[in-house]
Amino acid sequence: MGKGPEKNTKNKALHTKLLNRKKAKLQEEKKEKAMRLKALVAKINLQKNSEQE
């Protein structure tokens, strides 16, 4: 019984690299969106506080 054809580890490594890059990009976008929302909420809260006084 043979072991079968060799695995193409080069393509697998490139694919993994691309997927990791995609995951990192998505995480970065998620962080940026959260920061924008925090800034927006803080701005709105300041406006509310200034209106109440």
mmCIF entry with sequence, helices, sheets and N, C-alpha, C, O atoms, coordinates in Angstrom:
data_MODEL
# 
_entry.id   MODEL 
# 
_entity.id                         1 
_entity.type                       polymer 
_entity.pdbx_number_of_molecules   1 
# 
_entity_poly.entity_id                      1 
_entity_poly.type                           'polypeptide(L)' 
_entity_poly.nstd_linkage                   no 
_entity_poly.nstd_monomer                   no 
_entity_poly.pdbx_seq_one_letter_code       MGKGPEKNTKNKALHTKLLNRKKAKLQEEKKEKAMRLKALVAKINLQKNSEQE 
_entity_poly.pdbx_seq_one_letter_code_can   MGKGPEKNTKNKALHTKLLNRKKAKLQEEKKEKAMRLKALVAKINLQKNSEQE 
_entity_poly.pdbx_strand_id                 A 
# 
loop_
_entity_poly_seq.entity_id 
_entity_poly_seq.num 
_entity_poly_seq.mon_id 
_entity_poly_seq.hetero 
1 1  MET n 
1 2  GLY n 
1 3  LYS n 
1 4  GLY n 
1 5  PRO n 
1 6  GLU n 
1 7  LYS n 
1 8  ASN n 
1 9  THR n 
1 10 LYS n 
1 11 ASN n 
1 12 LYS n 
1 13 ALA n 
1 14 LEU n 
1 15 HIS n 
1 16 THR n 
1 17 LYS n 
1 18 LEU n 
1 19 LEU n 
1 20 ASN n 
1 21 ARG n 
1 22 LYS n 
1 23 LYS n 
1 24 ALA n 
1 25 LYS n 
1 26 LEU n 
1 27 GLN n 
1 28 GLU n 
1 29 GLU n 
1 30 LYS n 
1 31 LYS n 
1 32 GLU n 
1 33 LYS n 
1 34 ALA n 
1 35 MET n 
1 36 ARG n 
1 37 LEU n 
1 38 LYS n 
1 39 ALA n 
1 40 LEU n 
1 41 VAL n 
1 42 ALA n 
1 43 LYS n 
1 44 ILE n 
1 45 ASN n 
1 46 LEU n 
1 47 GLN n 
1 48 LYS n 
1 49 ASN n 
1 50 SER n 
1 51 GLU n 
1 52 GLN n 
1 53 GLU n 
# 
_struct_asym.id          A 
_struct_asym.entity_id   1 
# 
_struct_conf.conf_type_id            HELX_P 
_struct_conf.id                      HELX_P1 
_struct_conf.pdbx_PDB_helix_id       AA1 
_struct_conf.beg_label_comp_id       THR 
_struct_conf.beg_label_asym_id       A 
_struct_conf.beg_label_seq_id        9 
_struct_conf.pdbx_beg_PDB_ins_code   ? 
_struct_conf.end_label_comp_id       GLN 
_struct_conf.end_label_asym_id       A 
_struct_conf.end_label_seq_id        52 
_struct_conf.pdbx_end_PDB_ins_code   ? 
_struct_conf.beg_auth_comp_id        THR 
_struct_conf.beg_auth_asym_id        A 
_struct_conf.beg_auth_seq_id         9 
_struct_conf.end_auth_comp_id        GLN 
_struct_conf.end_auth_asym_id        A 
_struct_conf.end_auth_seq_id         52 
_struct_conf.pdbx_PDB_helix_class    1 
_struct_conf.details                 ? 
_struct_conf.pdbx_PDB_helix_length   44 
# 
_struct_conf_type.id          HELX_P 
_struct_conf_type.criteria    ? 
_struct_conf_type.reference   ? 
# 
loop_
_atom_site.group_PDB 
_atom_site.id 
_atom_site.type_symbol 
_atom_site.label_atom_id 
_atom_site.label_alt_id 
_atom_site.label_comp_id 
_atom_site.label_asym_id 
_atom_site.label_entity_id 
_atom_site.label_seq_id 
_atom_site.pdbx_PDB_ins_code 
_atom_site.Cartn_x 
_atom_site.Cartn_y 
_atom_site.Cartn_z 
_atom_site.occupancy 
_atom_site.B_iso_or_equiv 
_atom_site.pdbx_formal_charge 
_atom_site.auth_seq_id 
_atom_site.auth_comp_id 
_atom_site.auth_asym_id 
_atom_site.auth_atom_id 
_atom_site.pdbx_PDB_model_num 
ATOM 1   N N  . MET A 1 1  ? 0.827   -1.178 0.000  1.00 0.00 ? 1  MET A N  1 
ATOM 2   C CA . MET A 1 1  ? 0.000   0.000  0.000  1.00 0.00 ? 1  MET A CA 1 
ATOM 3   C C  . MET A 1 1  ? 0.880   1.254  0.000  1.00 0.00 ? 1  MET A C  1 
ATOM 4   O O  . MET A 1 1  ? 1.795   1.379  0.815  1.00 0.00 ? 1  MET A O  1 
ATOM 5   N N  . GLY A 1 2  ? 0.600   2.161  -0.905 1.00 0.00 ? 2  GLY A N  1 
ATOM 6   C CA . GLY A 1 2  ? 1.352   3.402  -0.986 1.00 0.00 ? 2  GLY A CA 1 
ATOM 7   C C  . GLY A 1 2  ? 0.776   4.454  -0.045 1.00 0.00 ? 2  GLY A C  1 
ATOM 8   O O  . GLY A 1 2  ? -0.342  4.339  0.457  1.00 0.00 ? 2  GLY A O  1 
ATOM 9   N N  . LYS A 1 3  ? 1.555   5.441  0.161  1.00 0.00 ? 3  LYS A N  1 
ATOM 10  C CA . LYS A 1 3  ? 1.109   6.524  1.047  1.00 0.00 ? 3  LYS A CA 1 
ATOM 11  C C  . LYS A 1 3  ? 0.220   7.519  0.318  1.00 0.00 ? 3  LYS A C  1 
ATOM 12  O O  . LYS A 1 3  ? -0.437  8.341  0.957  1.00 0.00 ? 3  LYS A O  1 
ATOM 13  N N  . GLY A 1 4  ? 0.191   7.460  -0.978 1.00 0.00 ? 4  GLY A N  1 
ATOM 14  C CA . GLY A 1 4  ? -0.617  8.390  -1.739 1.00 0.00 ? 4  GLY A CA 1 
ATOM 15  C C  . GLY A 1 4  ? 0.217   9.575  -2.195 1.00 0.00 ? 4  GLY A C  1 
ATOM 16  O O  . GLY A 1 4  ? 1.419   9.629  -1.935 1.00 0.00 ? 4  GLY A O  1 
ATOM 17  N N  . PRO A 1 5  ? -0.407  10.511 -2.867 1.00 0.00 ? 5  PRO A N  1 
ATOM 18  C CA . PRO A 1 5  ? 0.350   11.650 -3.389 1.00 0.00 ? 5  PRO A CA 1 
ATOM 19  C C  . PRO A 1 5  ? 0.846   12.564 -2.263 1.00 0.00 ? 5  PRO A C  1 
ATOM 20  O O  . PRO A 1 5  ? 0.263   12.611 -1.179 1.00 0.00 ? 5  PRO A O  1 
ATOM 21  N N  . GLU A 1 6  ? 1.938   13.289 -2.547 1.00 0.00 ? 6  GLU A N  1 
ATOM 22  C CA . GLU A 1 6  ? 2.448   14.237 -1.562 1.00 0.00 ? 6  GLU A CA 1 
ATOM 23  C C  . GLU A 1 6  ? 1.457   15.373 -1.380 1.00 0.00 ? 6  GLU A C  1 
ATOM 24  O O  . GLU A 1 6  ? 0.741   15.752 -2.307 1.00 0.00 ? 6  GLU A O  1 
ATOM 25  N N  . LYS A 1 7  ? 1.431   15.899 -0.184 1.00 0.00 ? 7  LYS A N  1 
ATOM 26  C CA . LYS A 1 7  ? 0.539   17.021 0.086  1.00 0.00 ? 7  LYS A CA 1 
ATOM 27  C C  . LYS A 1 7  ? 1.197   18.315 -0.376 1.00 0.00 ? 7  LYS A C  1 
ATOM 28  O O  . LYS A 1 7  ? 2.415   18.472 -0.300 1.00 0.00 ? 7  LYS A O  1 
ATOM 29  N N  . ASN A 1 8  ? 0.394   19.205 -0.839 1.00 0.00 ? 8  ASN A N  1 
ATOM 30  C CA . ASN A 1 8  ? 0.903   20.490 -1.309 1.00 0.00 ? 8  ASN A CA 1 
ATOM 31  C C  . ASN A 1 8  ? 0.888   21.459 -0.121 1.00 0.00 ? 8  ASN A C  1 
ATOM 32  O O  . ASN A 1 8  ? -0.068  22.210 0.072  1.00 0.00 ? 8  ASN A O  1 
ATOM 33  N N  . THR A 1 9  ? 1.951   21.427 0.657  1.00 0.00 ? 9  THR A N  1 
ATOM 34  C CA . THR A 1 9  ? 1.993   22.253 1.868  1.00 0.00 ? 9  THR A CA 1 
ATOM 35  C C  . THR A 1 9  ? 2.255   23.713 1.551  1.00 0.00 ? 9  THR A C  1 
ATOM 36  O O  . THR A 1 9  ? 1.946   24.586 2.362  1.00 0.00 ? 9  THR A O  1 
ATOM 37  N N  . LYS A 1 10 ? 2.823   23.994 0.378  1.00 0.00 ? 10 LYS A N  1 
ATOM 38  C CA . LYS A 1 10 ? 3.100   25.393 0.023  1.00 0.00 ? 10 LYS A CA 1 
ATOM 39  C C  . LYS A 1 10 ? 1.797   26.170 -0.136 1.00 0.00 ? 10 LYS A C  1 
ATOM 40  O O  . LYS A 1 10 ? 1.648   27.260 0.417  1.00 0.00 ? 10 LYS A O  1 
ATOM 41  N N  . ASN A 1 11 ? 0.857   25.609 -0.889 1.00 0.00 ? 11 ASN A N  1 
ATOM 42  C CA . ASN A 1 11 ? -0.437  26.279 -1.067 1.00 0.00 ? 11 ASN A CA 1 
ATOM 43  C C  . ASN A 1 11 ? -1.176  26.386 0.256  1.00 0.00 ? 11 ASN A C  1 
ATOM 44  O O  . ASN A 1 11 ? -1.832  27.390 0.533  1.00 0.00 ? 11 ASN A O  1 
ATOM 45  N N  . LYS A 1 12 ? -1.066  25.341 1.072  1.00 0.00 ? 12 LYS A N  1 
ATOM 46  C CA . LYS A 1 12 ? -1.743  25.349 2.368  1.00 0.00 ? 12 LYS A CA 1 
ATOM 47  C C  . LYS A 1 12 ? -1.201  26.475 3.245  1.00 0.00 ? 12 LYS A C  1 
ATOM 48  O O  . LYS A 1 12 ? -1.961  27.164 3.925  1.00 0.00 ? 12 LYS A O  1 
ATOM 49  N N  . ALA A 1 13 ? 0.133   26.655 3.224  1.00 0.00 ? 13 ALA A N  1 
ATOM 50  C CA . ALA A 1 13 ? 0.757   27.717 4.013  1.00 0.00 ? 13 ALA A CA 1 
ATOM 51  C C  . ALA A 1 13 ? 0.319   29.089 3.514  1.00 0.00 ? 13 ALA A C  1 
ATOM 52  O O  . ALA A 1 13 ? 0.044   29.983 4.314  1.00 0.00 ? 13 ALA A O  1 
ATOM 53  N N  . LEU A 1 14 ? 0.252   29.259 2.193  1.00 0.00 ? 14 LEU A N  1 
ATOM 54  C CA . LEU A 1 14 ? -0.183  30.546 1.645  1.00 0.00 ? 14 LEU A CA 1 
ATOM 55  C C  . LEU A 1 14 ? -1.630  30.829 2.007  1.00 0.00 ? 14 LEU A C  1 
ATOM 56  O O  . LEU A 1 14 ? -1.992  31.955 2.347  1.00 0.00 ? 14 LEU A O  1 
ATOM 57  N N  . HIS A 1 15 ? -2.449  29.794 1.929  1.00 0.00 ? 15 HIS A N  1 
ATOM 58  C CA . HIS A 1 15 ? -3.864  29.952 2.256  1.00 0.00 ? 15 HIS A CA 1 
ATOM 59  C C  . HIS A 1 15 ? -4.031  30.358 3.726  1.00 0.00 ? 15 HIS A C  1 
ATOM 60  O O  . HIS A 1 15 ? -4.824  31.241 4.053  1.00 0.00 ? 15 HIS A O  1 
ATOM 61  N N  . THR A 1 16 ? -3.272  29.697 4.600  1.00 0.00 ? 16 THR A N  1 
ATOM 62  C CA . THR A 1 16 ? -3.334  30.027 6.024  1.00 0.00 ? 16 THR A CA 1 
ATOM 63  C C  . THR A 1 16 ? -2.902  31.468 6.260  1.00 0.00 ? 16 THR A C  1 
ATOM 64  O O  . THR A 1 16 ? -3.508  32.188 7.053  1.00 0.00 ? 16 THR A O  1 
ATOM 65  N N  . LYS A 1 17 ? -1.847  31.882 5.562  1.00 0.00 ? 17 LYS A N  1 
ATOM 66  C CA . LYS A 1 17 ? -1.355  33.255 5.691  1.00 0.00 ? 17 LYS A CA 1 
ATOM 67  C C  . LYS A 1 17 ? -2.433  34.251 5.285  1.00 0.00 ? 17 LYS A C  1 
ATOM 68  O O  . LYS A 1 17 ? -2.652  35.256 5.963  1.00 0.00 ? 17 LYS A O  1 
ATOM 69  N N  . LEU A 1 18 ? -3.107  33.961 4.167  1.00 0.00 ? 18 LEU A N  1 
ATOM 70  C CA . LEU A 1 18 ? -4.166  34.856 3.694  1.00 0.00 ? 18 LEU A CA 1 
ATOM 71  C C  . LEU A 1 18 ? -5.328  34.904 4.683  1.00 0.00 ? 18 LEU A C  1 
ATOM 72  O O  . LEU A 1 18 ? -5.877  35.971 4.957  1.00 0.00 ? 18 LEU A O  1 
ATOM 73  N N  . LEU A 1 19 ? -5.696  33.742 5.212  1.00 0.00 ? 19 LEU A N  1 
ATOM 74  C CA . LEU A 1 19 ? -6.801  33.713 6.166  1.00 0.00 ? 19 LEU A CA 1 
ATOM 75  C C  . LEU A 1 19 ? -6.447  34.474 7.430  1.00 0.00 ? 19 LEU A C  1 
ATOM 76  O O  . LEU A 1 19 ? -7.282  35.195 7.975  1.00 0.00 ? 19 LEU A O  1 
ATOM 77  N N  . ASN A 1 20 ? -5.215  34.322 7.902  1.00 0.00 ? 20 ASN A N  1 
ATOM 78  C CA . ASN A 1 20 ? -4.788  35.060 9.093  1.00 0.00 ? 20 ASN A CA 1 
ATOM 79  C C  . ASN A 1 20 ? -4.806  36.559 8.849  1.00 0.00 ? 20 ASN A C  1 
ATOM 80  O O  . ASN A 1 20 ? -5.179  37.339 9.726  1.00 0.00 ? 20 ASN A O  1 
ATOM 81  N N  . ARG A 1 21 ? -4.396  36.956 7.642  1.00 0.00 ? 21 ARG A N  1 
ATOM 82  C CA . ARG A 1 21 ? -4.418  38.383 7.299  1.00 0.00 ? 21 ARG A CA 1 
ATOM 83  C C  . ARG A 1 21 ? -5.853  38.899 7.291  1.00 0.00 ? 21 ARG A C  1 
ATOM 84  O O  . ARG A 1 21 ? -6.130  40.001 7.766  1.00 0.00 ? 21 ARG A O  1 
ATOM 85  N N  . LYS A 1 22 ? -6.762  38.093 6.749  1.00 0.00 ? 22 LYS A N  1 
ATOM 86  C CA . LYS A 1 22 ? -8.176  38.484 6.692  1.00 0.00 ? 22 LYS A CA 1 
ATOM 87  C C  . LYS A 1 22 ? -8.757  38.614 8.097  1.00 0.00 ? 22 LYS A C  1 
ATOM 88  O O  . LYS A 1 22 ? -9.479  39.567 8.390  1.00 0.00 ? 22 LYS A O  1 
ATOM 89  N N  . LYS A 1 23 ? -8.438  37.644 8.973  1.00 0.00 ? 23 LYS A N  1 
ATOM 90  C CA . LYS A 1 23 ? -8.930  37.699 10.353 1.00 0.00 ? 23 LYS A CA 1 
ATOM 91  C C  . LYS A 1 23 ? -8.409  38.933 11.073 1.00 0.00 ? 23 LYS A C  1 
ATOM 92  O O  . LYS A 1 23 ? -9.152  39.597 11.796 1.00 0.00 ? 23 LYS A O  1 
ATOM 93  N N  . ALA A 1 24 ? -7.130  39.242 10.874 1.00 0.00 ? 24 ALA A N  1 
ATOM 94  C CA . ALA A 1 24 ? -6.525  40.410 11.521 1.00 0.00 ? 24 ALA A CA 1 
ATOM 95  C C  . ALA A 1 24 ? -7.201  41.690 11.037 1.00 0.00 ? 24 ALA A C  1 
ATOM 96  O O  . ALA A 1 24 ? -7.454  42.604 11.822 1.00 0.00 ? 24 ALA A O  1 
ATOM 97  N N  . LYS A 1 25 ? -7.488  41.747 9.745  1.00 0.00 ? 25 LYS A N  1 
ATOM 98  C CA . LYS A 1 25 ? -8.139  42.928 9.176  1.00 0.00 ? 25 LYS A CA 1 
ATOM 99  C C  . LYS A 1 25 ? -9.538  43.104 9.775  1.00 0.00 ? 25 LYS A C  1 
ATOM 100 O O  . LYS A 1 25 ? -9.930  44.216 10.125 1.00 0.00 ? 25 LYS A O  1 
ATOM 101 N N  . LEU A 1 26 ? -10.281 42.014 9.889  1.00 0.00 ? 26 LEU A N  1 
ATOM 102 C CA . LEU A 1 26 ? -11.624 42.079 10.450 1.00 0.00 ? 26 LEU A CA 1 
ATOM 103 C C  . LEU A 1 26 ? -11.584 42.517 11.911 1.00 0.00 ? 26 LEU A C  1 
ATOM 104 O O  . LEU A 1 26 ? -12.423 43.307 12.345 1.00 0.00 ? 26 LEU A O  1 
ATOM 105 N N  . GLN A 1 27 ? -10.609 42.004 12.677 1.00 0.00 ? 27 GLN A N  1 
ATOM 106 C CA . GLN A 1 27 ? -10.481 42.408 14.076 1.00 0.00 ? 27 GLN A CA 1 
ATOM 107 C C  . GLN A 1 27 ? -10.148 43.889 14.187 1.00 0.00 ? 27 GLN A C  1 
ATOM 108 O O  . GLN A 1 27 ? -10.684 44.586 15.048 1.00 0.00 ? 27 GLN A O  1 
ATOM 109 N N  . GLU A 1 28 ? -9.273  44.366 13.326 1.00 0.00 ? 28 GLU A N  1 
ATOM 110 C CA . GLU A 1 28 ? -8.890  45.780 13.337 1.00 0.00 ? 28 GLU A CA 1 
ATOM 111 C C  . GLU A 1 28 ? -10.097 46.658 13.015 1.00 0.00 ? 28 GLU A C  1 
ATOM 112 O O  . GLU A 1 28 ? -10.319 47.681 13.664 1.00 0.00 ? 28 GLU A O  1 
ATOM 113 N N  . GLU A 1 29 ? -10.872 46.256 12.016 1.00 0.00 ? 29 GLU A N  1 
ATOM 114 C CA . GLU A 1 29 ? -12.071 47.022 11.661 1.00 0.00 ? 29 GLU A CA 1 
ATOM 115 C C  . GLU A 1 29 ? -13.059 47.033 12.814 1.00 0.00 ? 29 GLU A C  1 
ATOM 116 O O  . GLU A 1 29 ? -13.703 48.050 13.069 1.00 0.00 ? 29 GLU A O  1 
ATOM 117 N N  . LYS A 1 30 ? -13.186 45.910 13.513 1.00 0.00 ? 30 LYS A N  1 
ATOM 118 C CA . LYS A 1 30 ? -14.101 45.823 14.644 1.00 0.00 ? 30 LYS A CA 1 
ATOM 119 C C  . LYS A 1 30 ? -13.667 46.774 15.768 1.00 0.00 ? 30 LYS A C  1 
ATOM 120 O O  . LYS A 1 30 ? -14.496 47.445 16.383 1.00 0.00 ? 30 LYS A O  1 
ATOM 121 N N  . LYS A 1 31 ? -12.348 46.819 16.024 1.00 0.00 ? 31 LYS A N  1 
ATOM 122 C CA . LYS A 1 31 ? -11.827 47.727 17.055 1.00 0.00 ? 31 LYS A CA 1 
ATOM 123 C C  . LYS A 1 31 ? -12.076 49.179 16.679 1.00 0.00 ? 31 LYS A C  1 
ATOM 124 O O  . LYS A 1 31 ? -12.491 49.983 17.514 1.00 0.00 ? 31 LYS A O  1 
ATOM 125 N N  . GLU A 1 32 ? -11.817 49.513 15.405 1.00 0.00 ? 32 GLU A N  1 
ATOM 126 C CA . GLU A 1 32 ? -12.015 50.891 14.947 1.00 0.00 ? 32 GLU A CA 1 
ATOM 127 C C  . GLU A 1 32 ? -13.480 51.297 15.069 1.00 0.00 ? 32 GLU A C  1 
ATOM 128 O O  . GLU A 1 32 ? -13.787 52.419 15.471 1.00 0.00 ? 32 GLU A O  1 
ATOM 129 N N  . LYS A 1 33 ? -14.377 50.386 14.725 1.00 0.00 ? 33 LYS A N  1 
ATOM 130 C CA . LYS A 1 33 ? -15.810 50.682 14.809 1.00 0.00 ? 33 LYS A CA 1 
ATOM 131 C C  . LYS A 1 33 ? -16.205 50.924 16.263 1.00 0.00 ? 33 LYS A C  1 
ATOM 132 O O  . LYS A 1 33 ? -16.969 51.843 16.556 1.00 0.00 ? 33 LYS A O  1 
ATOM 133 N N  . ALA A 1 34 ? -15.684 50.097 17.175 1.00 0.00 ? 34 ALA A N  1 
ATOM 134 C CA . ALA A 1 34 ? -15.990 50.258 18.593 1.00 0.00 ? 34 ALA A CA 1 
ATOM 135 C C  . ALA A 1 34 ? -15.464 51.592 19.107 1.00 0.00 ? 34 ALA A C  1 
ATOM 136 O O  . ALA A 1 34 ? -16.138 52.264 19.889 1.00 0.00 ? 34 ALA A O  1 
ATOM 137 N N  . MET A 1 35 ? -14.273 51.980 18.677 1.00 0.00 ? 35 MET A N  1 
ATOM 138 C CA . MET A 1 35 ? -13.707 53.260 19.115 1.00 0.00 ? 35 MET A CA 1 
ATOM 139 C C  . MET A 1 35 ? -14.528 54.432 18.597 1.00 0.00 ? 35 MET A C  1 
ATOM 140 O O  . MET A 1 35 ? -14.752 55.406 19.315 1.00 0.00 ? 35 MET A O  1 
ATOM 141 N N  . ARG A 1 36 ? -14.978 54.334 17.342 1.00 0.00 ? 36 ARG A N  1 
ATOM 142 C CA . ARG A 1 36 ? -15.823 55.404 16.788 1.00 0.00 ? 36 ARG A CA 1 
ATOM 143 C C  . ARG A 1 36 ? -17.119 55.521 17.567 1.00 0.00 ? 36 ARG A C  1 
ATOM 144 O O  . ARG A 1 36 ? -17.582 56.623 17.861 1.00 0.00 ? 36 ARG A O  1 
ATOM 145 N N  . LEU A 1 37 ? -17.708 54.364 17.902 1.00 0.00 ? 37 LEU A N  1 
ATOM 146 C CA . LEU A 1 37 ? -18.949 54.390 18.676 1.00 0.00 ? 37 LEU A CA 1 
ATOM 147 C C  . LEU A 1 37 ? -18.732 54.995 20.053 1.00 0.00 ? 37 LEU A C  1 
ATOM 148 O O  . LEU A 1 37 ? -19.563 55.774 20.523 1.00 0.00 ? 37 LEU A O  1 
ATOM 149 N N  . LYS A 1 38 ? -17.624 54.648 20.710 1.00 0.00 ? 38 LYS A N  1 
ATOM 150 C CA . LYS A 1 38 ? -17.314 55.219 22.019 1.00 0.00 ? 38 LYS A CA 1 
ATOM 151 C C  . LYS A 1 38 ? -17.185 56.727 21.933 1.00 0.00 ? 38 LYS A C  1 
ATOM 152 O O  . LYS A 1 38 ? -17.716 57.451 22.776 1.00 0.00 ? 38 LYS A O  1 
ATOM 153 N N  . ALA A 1 39 ? -16.476 57.203 20.908 1.00 0.00 ? 39 ALA A N  1 
ATOM 154 C CA . ALA A 1 39 ? -16.286 58.639 20.730 1.00 0.00 ? 39 ALA A CA 1 
ATOM 155 C C  . ALA A 1 39 ? -17.626 59.335 20.491 1.00 0.00 ? 39 ALA A C  1 
ATOM 156 O O  . ALA A 1 39 ? -17.878 60.418 21.020 1.00 0.00 ? 39 ALA A O  1 
ATOM 157 N N  . LEU A 1 40 ? -18.474 58.705 19.695 1.00 0.00 ? 40 LEU A N  1 
ATOM 158 C CA . LEU A 1 40 ? -19.775 59.281 19.396 1.00 0.00 ? 40 LEU A CA 1 
ATOM 159 C C  . LEU A 1 40 ? -20.644 59.350 20.647 1.00 0.00 ? 40 LEU A C  1 
ATOM 160 O O  . LEU A 1 40 ? -21.302 60.360 20.897 1.00 0.00 ? 40 LEU A O  1 
ATOM 161 N N  . VAL A 1 41 ? -20.645 58.279 21.430 1.00 0.00 ? 41 VAL A N  1 
ATOM 162 C CA . VAL A 1 41 ? -21.428 58.250 22.665 1.00 0.00 ? 41 VAL A CA 1 
ATOM 163 C C  . VAL A 1 41 ? -20.919 59.307 23.635 1.00 0.00 ? 41 VAL A C  1 
ATOM 164 O O  . VAL A 1 41 ? -21.714 59.989 24.282 1.00 0.00 ? 41 VAL A O  1 
ATOM 165 N N  . ALA A 1 42 ? -19.608 59.448 23.741 1.00 0.00 ? 42 ALA A N  1 
ATOM 166 C CA . ALA A 1 42 ? -19.037 60.458 24.637 1.00 0.00 ? 42 ALA A CA 1 
ATOM 167 C C  . ALA A 1 42 ? -19.448 61.856 24.187 1.00 0.00 ? 42 ALA A C  1 
ATOM 168 O O  . ALA A 1 42 ? -19.787 62.698 25.018 1.00 0.00 ? 42 ALA A O  1 
ATOM 169 N N  . LYS A 1 43 ? -19.422 62.109 22.891 1.00 0.00 ? 43 LYS A N  1 
ATOM 170 C CA . LYS A 1 43 ? -19.808 63.415 22.352 1.00 0.00 ? 43 LYS A CA 1 
ATOM 171 C C  . LYS A 1 43 ? -21.277 63.710 22.655 1.00 0.00 ? 43 LYS A C  1 
ATOM 172 O O  . LYS A 1 43 ? -21.623 64.818 23.065 1.00 0.00 ? 43 LYS A O  1 
ATOM 173 N N  . ILE A 1 44 ? -22.128 62.723 22.452 1.00 0.00 ? 44 ILE A N  1 
ATOM 174 C CA . ILE A 1 44 ? -23.563 62.903 22.713 1.00 0.00 ? 44 ILE A CA 1 
ATOM 175 C C  . ILE A 1 44 ? -23.805 63.156 24.193 1.00 0.00 ? 44 ILE A C  1 
ATOM 176 O O  . ILE A 1 44 ? -24.618 64.005 24.558 1.00 0.00 ? 44 ILE A O  1 
ATOM 177 N N  . ASN A 1 45 ? -23.091 62.411 25.054 1.00 0.00 ? 45 ASN A N  1 
ATOM 178 C CA . ASN A 1 45 ? -23.243 62.607 26.490 1.00 0.00 ? 45 ASN A CA 1 
ATOM 179 C C  . ASN A 1 45 ? -22.812 64.015 26.898 1.00 0.00 ? 45 ASN A C  1 
ATOM 180 O O  . ASN A 1 45 ? -23.456 64.632 27.746 1.00 0.00 ? 45 ASN A O  1 
ATOM 181 N N  . LEU A 1 46 ? -21.738 64.529 26.310 1.00 0.00 ? 46 LEU A N  1 
ATOM 182 C CA . LEU A 1 46 ? -21.302 65.894 26.614 1.00 0.00 ? 46 LEU A CA 1 
ATOM 183 C C  . LEU A 1 46 ? -22.375 66.895 26.181 1.00 0.00 ? 46 LEU A C  1 
ATOM 184 O O  . LEU A 1 46 ? -22.650 67.860 26.895 1.00 0.00 ? 46 LEU A O  1 
ATOM 185 N N  . GLN A 1 47 ? -22.970 66.669 25.031 1.00 0.00 ? 47 GLN A N  1 
ATOM 186 C CA . GLN A 1 47 ? -24.016 67.578 24.561 1.00 0.00 ? 47 GLN A CA 1 
ATOM 187 C C  . GLN A 1 47 ? -25.218 67.550 25.489 1.00 0.00 ? 47 GLN A C  1 
ATOM 188 O O  . GLN A 1 47 ? -25.797 68.591 25.796 1.00 0.00 ? 47 GLN A O  1 
ATOM 189 N N  . LYS A 1 48 ? -25.595 66.346 25.939 1.00 0.00 ? 48 LYS A N  1 
ATOM 190 C CA . LYS A 1 48 ? -26.727 66.222 26.861 1.00 0.00 ? 48 LYS A CA 1 
ATOM 191 C C  . LYS A 1 48 ? -26.432 66.939 28.177 1.00 0.00 ? 48 LYS A C  1 
ATOM 192 O O  . LYS A 1 48 ? -27.290 67.634 28.721 1.00 0.00 ? 48 LYS A O  1 
ATOM 193 N N  . ASN A 1 49 ? -25.222 66.765 28.677 1.00 0.00 ? 49 ASN A N  1 
ATOM 194 C CA . ASN A 1 49 ? -24.847 67.408 29.940 1.00 0.00 ? 49 ASN A CA 1 
ATOM 195 C C  . ASN A 1 49 ? -24.847 68.927 29.801 1.00 0.00 ? 49 ASN A C  1 
ATOM 196 O O  . ASN A 1 49 ? -25.270 69.621 30.725 1.00 0.00 ? 49 ASN A O  1 
ATOM 197 N N  . SER A 1 50 ? -24.394 69.451 28.692 1.00 0.00 ? 50 SER A N  1 
ATOM 198 C CA . SER A 1 50 ? -24.359 70.896 28.503 1.00 0.00 ? 50 SER A CA 1 
ATOM 199 C C  . SER A 1 50 ? -25.777 71.464 28.327 1.00 0.00 ? 50 SER A C  1 
ATOM 200 O O  . SER A 1 50 ? -26.049 72.601 28.714 1.00 0.00 ? 50 SER A O  1 
ATOM 201 N N  . GLU A 1 51 ? -26.659 70.674 27.748 1.00 0.00 ? 51 GLU A N  1 
ATOM 202 C CA . GLU A 1 51 ? -28.048 71.133 27.585 1.00 0.00 ? 51 GLU A CA 1 
ATOM 203 C C  . GLU A 1 51 ? -28.782 71.144 28.916 1.00 0.00 ? 51 GLU A C  1 
ATOM 204 O O  . GLU A 1 51 ? -29.631 72.006 29.144 1.00 0.00 ? 51 GLU A O  1 
ATOM 205 N N  . GLN A 1 52 ? -28.473 70.210 29.791 1.00 0.00 ? 52 GLN A N  1 
ATOM 206 C CA . GLN A 1 52 ? -29.168 70.109 31.069 1.00 0.00 ? 52 GLN A CA 1 
ATOM 207 C C  . GLN A 1 52 ? -28.765 71.228 32.025 1.00 0.00 ? 52 GLN A C  1 
ATOM 208 O O  . GLN A 1 52 ? -29.564 71.632 32.870 1.00 0.00 ? 52 GLN A O  1 
ATOM 209 N N  . GLU A 1 53 ? -27.548 71.729 31.904 1.00 0.00 ? 53 GLU A N  1 
ATOM 210 C CA . GLU A 1 53 ? -27.084 72.760 32.827 1.00 0.00 ? 53 GLU A CA 1 
ATOM 211 C C  . GLU A 1 53 ? -27.623 74.111 32.522 1.00 0.00 ? 53 GLU A C  1 
ATOM 212 O O  . GLU A 1 53 ? -27.311 75.073 33.224 1.00 0.00 ? 53 GLU A O  1 
# 
